[in-house]
Amino acid sequence: MQGAEPGQLDIIQAKRYSTALSASSDRIFQLILENDVDTLKALLRNPNLSDDHLFALLKRRDLPEEILTLIHQRRANNLSHQLILAIVKNPTTPGTLIRRLLPTLRMFELVDLCFIPGVTPDQRLAAERMIIQRLPTTPVGNKITLARRATAAVVGELLKEGDSRTFDACLNSPRLQEAAVFQLLNGTNATATTISMVARHFRWKQRPNLQMAILKNRHTPAIWYTLWLPKLPVTAINQILSSRRLSAQQKALVQLELKRRVTKR
């Protein structure tokens, strides 16, 4: 308090502490708006403090990290799932505490965490990593829902699995990035089926980088050489022919197109 002597400040602080420590339920709802850290610490020791009070406190976006850590420490053995979720969603929760609590969250709670207003980059990254770690044991139905709802990083990981059952949902995701599709086409998980799904897709079929990646993949069906090679410049066709990944049949189709160009002259 401005203008108060040191001794007076100690008395005032002691009164605040005592009030917070013994406040009634209604009074606690008023005190959780205090900015004084010692007052908030005392509230956490108040026997009248309930989960409803903690929910109200955790809605504050300016809580010191120390208070969030103390809430977890004091209630570690009886924290409800909803309180854990509220702690994780608070933007000032320290990263170490978030990483400790994330494994207790359900899959789609982690997805929701990525999109809540005010979520920090560290929180989003930690949630994405947790989702990706769980993908190998996630049922196909949930993966399809993830492909429609999750972040670009998660959708990209789902796409890389190359599972035709989830592939279409991934391709239709507005968050899917071209780099993830390109990586899939250049990886080992692309199959004739998934390659053709990309080649037919309204969003991806006209992208030059993806067309070239498709035409350099040894699993690409012949139909795409028949449809696309006549439309490509000779320099692009020569680039495809130089790829060591082509099968004998694919190489023959490319050479046939080059021969046709020479004859056409």
N, C-alpha and C positions, 0 to 999 in steps of 0.2 A: 504494500500500500504506500503510495507516494507521500512523503513527508513524515512517515512514522519512524520512531526510533527502533534500533535493533531489538531491544527488549519487547517493545510493543508488537513488532512483527512476529516474534516467537510466540507470543500469547495468541495473536490472531491465527497464526498457523495451527497452533495446538487446538484452538476452538474449532477450526475447520475440520481438522483430523477427527476430533471427537464427534462432531456432528455427522460426518460422513460414515464413521464407524458404527453409529447407533441409529441412523436415520430410519424412519418408517418407510414402508414400501412406496407410498405416494411421494415422499420427499426424495427418495432415491432417483425417481424419474426426473426430478428437477436438477439434482446434483450431477447427473451424468453429462450435463451440458457444460460443466466447469472445464476450464482449460488448465487448472492447477493439477500437475501430475500427482503430487502427494495426496490430494483430495481423491483423485481417481483410484490411487492405490488403496486408500483406506476403504473406499466403497467396495472393492473386491474382497475385503475381509468382513464386510457387513453380513451378519447371519440372515438378514432379511432379503439379501440379494437373490433374485430369481432368474430363471432363463429369460423371462420377458424383459427384465432390466438389461441383461446382457445383449439381447437382440437389439434393443434400442441403442445401447452404447456402440455396438458394432456397426450401426448405420452411419456413424460419424466417419467422415473421410479424412479427418485430421488427427486421428489418434496416434500418439507416439508408439513406436515399435515396442517400447518397454511394456506398455499396457497390454498390447496384444499378446506378447510373450507370457506375461503374468496370468492373463485369462486362461491360457492353455495350461500353464503350470499348476494353477490352483484347481482347475477343473479337469485335469487330464484323465482321471479315472471315471468321470461321469459326464463327459461332454456328449451331448446328443448329436446325432448326425447333422441336424439342421444348424446347430451352433458351429460345428466344424466347417460346414459350408459357408456360414457367415464370416468366419475368421479368414478362410481362404479367399473370399471375394473382396475383403477389405484391401484397398490399394496400398496401405502402409504396412501390411503384414510382412515381416522379414522373409527373405527367400528361403532361409534354412528351415523355418517353421512351415512354409508352404510345401516344401519338398517332403517334409515329414508327414503332412496331413493328406496330400494328394492321393496316395494309395488307398485311402479309405473312401474316396468319392466314387460314385457310379460313373459309367462310361459317358452318358449323356449329360451328367452334371459337369464333367470335364469339358465337354463341347460347349455347353452354355457359358462356362467360365471364360472361354476364349473370346466371347462376344459381348460380355457385359460392359456397359459404359464405364470408362475409367480404369479398365484392366491394364496393368502394366505389361511391358514387353516381356519381363522376366516371368510373370505369372502365366502369360499366354504360352511362352516357350516351354515352361515346365509342364503345363497341362497337355500340350501337343506331344511332348516326349512320352508322357504317361499313356496317352491314347495309343501311340504307335507301338509302345512296348506290349500292349494288350492285344494288338491286331491278330497275332497267330492263334489265339484262343477265342476270338470273337466269332459268334455265329454269323452265317452268311446274311441272314435277314438284317441283323444289326449293322453289318458292313454296308449294305445297300443304303440304309438310313444315314449312316456316317457319310457316305459318298455325297448325299444330297445336302447334308447339314454342316459338315465339318470345315475346317480351315483348308487353305491351299496345301499346306504341308502334309496334312493327314490324307487328303484326297490323292495327292501325288504318291504317297506310300501305298495306298490301296491300289492305285493304277499299276504300280510297279509289280504287284503280285501277279498281274496278268491273268486273273481269274475271270473267265468270260461271264460268270454269273453276276459279277459286280461291275464289270467293265463299262457297260452302257450307262449306268448311273454316274460313274466317274466322268465319262466323256461329256455328259450333260451338265455337270456341275459348273455353275458360273464362276467358281473360284479356281477351277483347274487351270494351270498355267501351261503354255506351250512347251516350256523347258521340260516339264515332267513327262509330257507325251513323247518328246524327242528322246529323252533318256530311256523310256520304255522301249521305243523302236530300235534303239541301239544296244539294248541289253539282251540278256539270255532268256527272258521270260516271255518275249513276244512270240505268239503263235500265228499260224495262218488265219485263224478265226479272229483274233484280236487285231491283227494288222488290217484285215478287211473291214473291221468295225470302224477303225480310225479313217481308213480310205473312203468309206461311205458317209462319214459323219458330216453334216452340213457345216459345222463350225470349223472342222479341222482339215477337210479334204482339199481345200484350195491353198493351203500354206506351203510355199516352196520348200522350206527346210524339212517339213514333215514328208512331203512327197519324195524328196531325195533320200531321206532316211528309210522310207518304205521300199524304194527301188533298190536299196543297197542291202536289204535284209534277205538272207537266204531262205527264209520261210514265206516270203511274199508270193501269193498265188500269181500265175502267169497272166491272168486277166488284167492286172494293173499295169503290166508292161505293155500289153496290147492297147489299153486305153490311154495311157499317159505318154509313152515314148514319142509318138508322132507329134505331140504338142511341145516337146522340149527342144531347146537349141542343141546343136551338135556338141558344143563345149560341155554341156551338162551330161549328155549321153556318154561322152568319152570319160567323164569323171566317174560315172556309174560303172563303166566297163573296167576301170582301173581298180575297183574295189576287190579285195581278196575274199570277200564274204559271199560272193555270188555262187550259186550252184551252176552246174554245167548247162542245165536247161535255161536258166536266167541269162547266162552269158551268151548263149546262142540267140536268144530273143533280142538282146541289145545289139549284137553284131549284125543281125538281120536288119534291124532298123537303120544302122549305119550304112549298110550296103544299099538299102532302098534309097537313102539320101543321095548316095553317089550316083546311082542309076538315074535318079530323078533329074540330076543336073544335065 
